[in-house]
Amino acid sequence: MSWYRWDGEDLELRVRVQPRAPRDVFERPDPSGEYYRIRLKAPPVEGKGNEALRRFIADAFGVTLSQVRILSGVQARYKRLLIERPRQIPPTLAITAHATAKSVEL
């Protein structure tokens, strides 16, 4: 299984979060390819890490905070995220853009 998958127009990510890092950054897929490693400055205390993760993902994918949900792993390093209708894909991530079913005729 890959660390990402499309569900219609929504994108599901499987990530491994390292808190208390020097900076917020997408690092790389883990060796198994099951998760993408993300480093965050925020500590994993009182939800600060999860909130920082949601803000980081929302900014990177050009969506509002309410469009990023943690599906599982709220109290763990390994998490599943759902990004509703991402408007952009960060260039550092090798995610194949989702082809929409709609076609535009001129």
C-alpha positions as a LaTeX table, in Angstrom:
\begin{tabular}{lrrr}
\hline
Residue & $x$ (\AA) & $y$ (\AA) & $z$ (\AA) \\
\hline
Met1 & 0.00 & 0.00 & 0.00 \\
Ser2 & 1.13 & 3.53 & $-0.72$ \\
Trp3 & 1.30 & 6.40 & 1.76 \\
Tyr4 & $-1.43$ & 8.24 & $-0.16$ \\
Arg5 & $-4.62$ & 7.44 & $-2.03$ \\
Trp6 & $-7.36$ & 9.39 & $-3.74$ \\
Asp7 & $-10.96$ & 8.98 & $-2.57$ \\
Gly8 & $-12.89$ & 10.81 & $-5.25$ \\
Glu9 & $-11.65$ & 14.40 & $-5.07$ \\
Asp10 & $-10.29$ & 13.95 & $-1.53$ \\
Leu11 & $-6.77$ & 12.83 & $-0.65$ \\
Glu12 & $-5.93$ & 10.46 & 2.20 \\
Leu13 & $-2.39$ & 10.54 & 3.59 \\
Arg14 & $-0.65$ & 8.12 & 5.94 \\
Val15 & 2.06 & 9.98 & 7.84 \\
Arg16 & 4.58 & 9.49 & 10.62 \\
Val17 & 5.03 & 12.68 & 12.65 \\
Gln18 & 8.22 & 13.60 & 14.49 \\
Pro19 & 7.45 & 16.34 & 17.04 \\
Arg20 & 9.90 & 18.87 & 18.47 \\
Ala21 & 11.88 & 19.11 & 15.22 \\
Pro22 & 13.94 & 22.20 & 14.29 \\
Arg23 & 11.41 & 23.13 & 11.58 \\
Asp24 & 8.17 & 22.02 & 9.92 \\
Val25 & 9.01 & 19.98 & 6.84 \\
Phe26 & 7.94 & 17.09 & 4.63 \\
Glu27 & 10.90 & 14.72 & 4.94 \\
Arg28 & 10.52 & 11.57 & 2.83 \\
Pro29 & 8.58 & 8.30 & 2.65 \\
Asp30 & 9.65 & 5.76 & 5.24 \\
Pro31 & 11.61 & 2.76 & 3.90 \\
Ser32 & 8.49 & 0.58 & 3.67 \\
Gly33 & 6.61 & 3.20 & 1.63 \\
Glu34 & 3.61 & 2.91 & 3.95 \\
Tyr35 & 3.97 & 6.36 & 5.55 \\
Tyr36 & 5.41 & 9.77 & 4.69 \\
Arg37 & 7.61 & 11.30 & 7.38 \\
Ile38 & 6.77 & 14.81 & 8.55 \\
Arg39 & 8.78 & 16.83 & 11.07 \\
Leu40 & 7.00 & 19.46 & 13.18 \\
Lys41 & 8.33 & 22.03 & 15.65 \\
Ala42 & 5.32 & 21.67 & 17.95 \\
Pro43 & 5.46 & 19.36 & 20.97 \\
Pro44 & 2.99 & 16.46 & 21.27 \\
Val45 & 1.31 & 18.05 & 24.28 \\
Glu46 & $-2.37$ & 18.94 & 24.78 \\
Gly47 & $-3.19$ & 18.64 & 21.08 \\
Lys48 & $-0.58$ & 21.21 & 19.99 \\
Gly49 & 1.13 & 18.72 & 17.69 \\
Asn50 & $-2.10$ & 17.71 & 15.97 \\
Glu51 & $-3.15$ & 21.33 & 15.51 \\
Ala52 & 0.28 & 22.21 & 14.07 \\
Leu53 & 0.05 & 19.22 & 11.71 \\
Arg54 & $-3.39$ & 20.26 & 10.45 \\
Arg55 & $-2.16$ & 23.86 & 9.89 \\
Phe56 & 0.98 & 22.65 & 8.09 \\
Ile57 & $-1.02$ & 20.32 & 5.81 \\
Ala58 & $-3.72$ & 22.94 & 5.12 \\
Asp59 & $-1.12$ & 25.50 & 4.10 \\
Ala60 & 0.82 & 23.02 & 1.95 \\
Phe61 & $-2.26$ & 21.81 & 0.07 \\
Gly62 & $-3.99$ & 25.20 & $-0.24$ \\
Val63 & $-7.08$ & 24.34 & 1.79 \\
Thr64 & $-8.75$ & 25.67 & 4.92 \\
Leu65 & $-8.07$ & 24.14 & 8.31 \\
Ser66 & $-11.57$ & 22.64 & 8.35 \\
Gln67 & $-10.73$ & 20.65 & 5.19 \\
Val68 & $-8.01$ & 18.66 & 6.99 \\
Arg69 & $-9.15$ & 15.89 & 9.31 \\
Ile70 & $-7.25$ & 13.34 & 11.36 \\
Leu71 & $-9.01$ & 10.04 & 10.65 \\
Ser72 & $-6.91$ & 7.95 & 13.03 \\
Gly73 & $-3.88$ & 8.22 & 15.25 \\
Val74 & $-4.85$ & 11.30 & 17.27 \\
Gln75 & $-2.58$ & 10.17 & 20.12 \\
Ala76 & 0.06 & 8.41 & 18.01 \\
Arg77 & 2.94 & 9.28 & 15.70 \\
Tyr78 & 1.36 & 7.31 & 12.86 \\
Lys79 & $-1.72$ & 9.07 & 11.53 \\
Arg80 & $-4.23$ & 8.93 & 8.69 \\
Leu81 & $-5.30$ & 12.32 & 7.35 \\
Leu82 & $-8.03$ & 13.34 & 4.95 \\
Ile83 & $-7.63$ & 16.46 & 2.84 \\
Glu84 & $-10.89$ & 17.54 & 1.24 \\
Arg85 & $-10.47$ & 18.72 & $-2.37$ \\
Pro86 & $-6.80$ & 19.83 & $-2.22$ \\
Arg87 & $-6.19$ & 22.84 & $-4.48$ \\
Gln88 & $-2.45$ & 22.23 & $-4.88$ \\
Ile89 & 0.08 & 19.47 & $-4.37$ \\
Pro90 & 3.39 & 20.38 & $-2.70$ \\
Pro91 & 6.14 & 19.91 & $-5.30$ \\
Thr92 & 8.35 & 17.99 & $-2.84$ \\
Leu93 & 5.73 & 15.20 & $-2.67$ \\
Ala94 & 5.58 & 12.78 & $-5.57$ \\
Ile95 & 1.79 & 12.57 & $-5.62$ \\
Thr96 & 0.10 & 11.82 & $-8.91$ \\
Ala97 & $-2.60$ & 14.43 & $-9.41$ \\
His98 & $-6.12$ & 13.08 & $-9.40$ \\
Ala99 & $-7.75$ & 13.20 & $-12.82$ \\
Thr100 & $-11.21$ & 14.69 & $-12.60$ \\
Ala101 & $-14.07$ & 13.16 & $-14.51$ \\
Lys102 & $-15.25$ & 16.54 & $-15.75$ \\
Ser103 & $-14.12$ & 17.78 & $-19.13$ \\
Val104 & $-14.32$ & 21.35 & $-20.33$ \\
Glu105 & $-15.53$ & 22.12 & $-23.81$ \\
Leu106 & $-14.70$ & 25.43 & $-25.46$ \\
\hline
\end{tabular}
